[in-house]
Amino acid sequence: MCAYQNGDARSNGGASLPALRAAFERASAVLAGSRYSEKENAMRPIIFPRPVFRKPAPSRWACVSDPVTCRRCHHEWPDGDPAYQMVCRGCGAPPGRPCCRPEGGNERVCFQRDQDARRAGLLISCEGLSWDGRHDKPMKLSLSRSLGACAVLSGAPPARRIAA
């Protein structure tokens, strides 16, 4: 059987129109094991794969054993911030590592870590202008990795490389 369309002869392999319609309906029918009915099959939700969570890249590097000075009272710790000897209750950072809050701002220790260091006698209250007695002692951050440096997710935006 031949059909003419746009002046060209097209063959349907000798099958009749009802046989072609039945084959199409069988091919488009929902499988018996499907959890959707024939009506729901047309409106079946599209399921996208879950996004892969990537840990943000560190924007800066810092060494916790570098000397630190309080900006308020100018007290200096030549061996680094004594609060880093404690486990952080705020973010769960181990001793000797910077705080790891996911929103950034980790160049300063968590409030709980400072509080624990004061209770343990490692820190004294700040004599400068401070409402809570905490020292303002941010770590010195660097753009490049050095010996003994840890990754720090700071509040600053990532460094942009300028092409020369």
QUIKATA-V372511 format. One record per residue. N is the residue number from 1. SS is DSSP state (helix for helix, strand for strand, loop for the rest). PHI is phi in radians with two decimals (NA if undefined). NEAR is the number of other ideal C-beta (glycine too) atoms within 12 Angstrom. Layout:
BEGIN
n-><N N>
ss-><SS SS>
phi-><PHI PHI>
near-><NEAR NEAR>
END
This chain:
BEGIN
n-><1 2 3 4 5 6 7 8 9 10 11 12 13 14 15 16 17 18 19 20 21 22 23 24 25 26 27 28 29 30 31 32 33 34 35 36 37 38 39 40 41 42 43 44 45 46 47 48 49 50 51 52 53 54 55 56 57 58 59 60 61 62 63 64 65 66 67 68 69 70 71 72 73 74 75 76 77 78 79 80 81 82 83 84 85 86 87 88 89 90 91 92 93 94 95 96 97 98 99 100 101 102 103 104 105 106 107 108 109 110 111 112 113 114 115 116 117 118 119 120 121 122 123 124 125 126 127 128 129 130 131 132 133 134 135 136 137 138 139 140 141 142 143 144 145 146 147 148 149 150 151 152 153 154 155 156 157 158 159 160 161 162 163 164>
ss-><loop strand strand strand strand loop loop strand strand strand strand loop loop loop loop loop helix helix helix helix helix helix helix helix helix helix helix helix loop loop loop loop loop loop loop loop loop helix helix helix helix loop loop loop loop loop loop loop loop loop loop loop loop loop loop loop loop loop loop strand strand strand loop loop loop loop loop strand strand loop loop loop loop loop loop strand strand loop loop loop loop helix helix helix helix loop loop loop loop loop loop loop loop loop loop loop loop loop loop loop loop loop loop loop loop loop loop loop loop loop helix helix helix helix helix helix helix helix helix loop loop loop loop loop loop loop loop loop loop loop loop loop loop loop loop loop loop loop loop loop loop strand loop loop loop loop loop loop loop strand strand strand loop loop loop loop loop loop loop loop loop loop loop loop>
phi-><NA -2.07 -2.13 -1.80 -2.42 0.94 1.44 -1.81 -1.47 -2.06 -1.94 -1.83 1.30 1.47 -1.46 -1.43 -1.05 -1.10 -1.19 -1.14 -1.10 -1.15 -1.14 -1.13 -1.16 -1.16 -1.22 -1.63 -1.24 -1.33 -1.13 -1.13 -1.51 -1.26 -1.48 -1.90 -1.40 -1.10 -1.22 -1.31 -1.06 -1.22 -1.92 -1.12 -1.21 -1.53 -1.80 -1.65 -1.17 -1.16 -1.21 -1.45 -1.37 -1.91 -1.19 -1.08 -1.20 -1.14 -1.62 -2.56 -2.18 -2.61 -1.93 -1.28 -1.67 -1.25 -1.08 -2.27 -2.21 -1.27 -1.33 -1.61 -1.87 1.11 -1.31 -2.07 -2.07 -1.20 -1.71 1.76 -1.20 -1.13 -1.16 -1.27 -1.39 -1.75 -1.34 -1.50 -1.37 -1.29 -2.14 1.51 -1.22 -1.29 -1.09 1.45 -2.15 -1.17 -1.09 -2.30 -1.20 -1.20 -1.47 1.69 1.37 -1.48 -1.30 -2.03 -1.33 -1.18 -1.04 -1.14 -1.18 -1.10 -1.10 -1.14 -1.18 -1.20 -1.16 -1.40 1.51 -1.40 -2.20 -1.86 -1.16 -1.28 -1.56 -1.38 -1.29 -2.61 -1.33 -2.01 1.37 -1.48 -1.40 -1.71 -2.31 -1.24 -1.28 -1.40 -1.78 -2.29 -1.42 -2.01 -1.36 -2.23 -1.13 1.41 -1.48 -1.95 -1.26 -2.26 -1.56 -1.55 -1.42 -1.34 -1.18 -1.06 -1.18 -1.74 -1.59 -1.71 -1.33 -1.57>
near-><14 11 17 10 10 7 7 9 11 12 12 17 12 11 15 13 13 11 15 17 14 14 16 13 13 12 11 13 15 18 13 9 6 12 11 16 14 15 9 12 15 11 10 14 10 6 6 6 6 6 6 6 7 6 10 19 14 26 23 32 28 35 28 37 24 28 17 31 22 29 18 20 21 15 24 17 26 12 16 29 42 30 39 37 26 30 22 31 20 23 24 16 30 18 23 22 31 41 41 27 25 16 13 24 25 36 34 32 44 30 22 22 40 35 23 25 32 23 16 17 12 23 29 20 21 23 14 20 14 18 10 15 21 32 36 25 34 27 33 24 31 23 19 13 16 17 11 15 23 31 26 36 29 32 19 18 11 15 16 9 8 5 4 3>
END
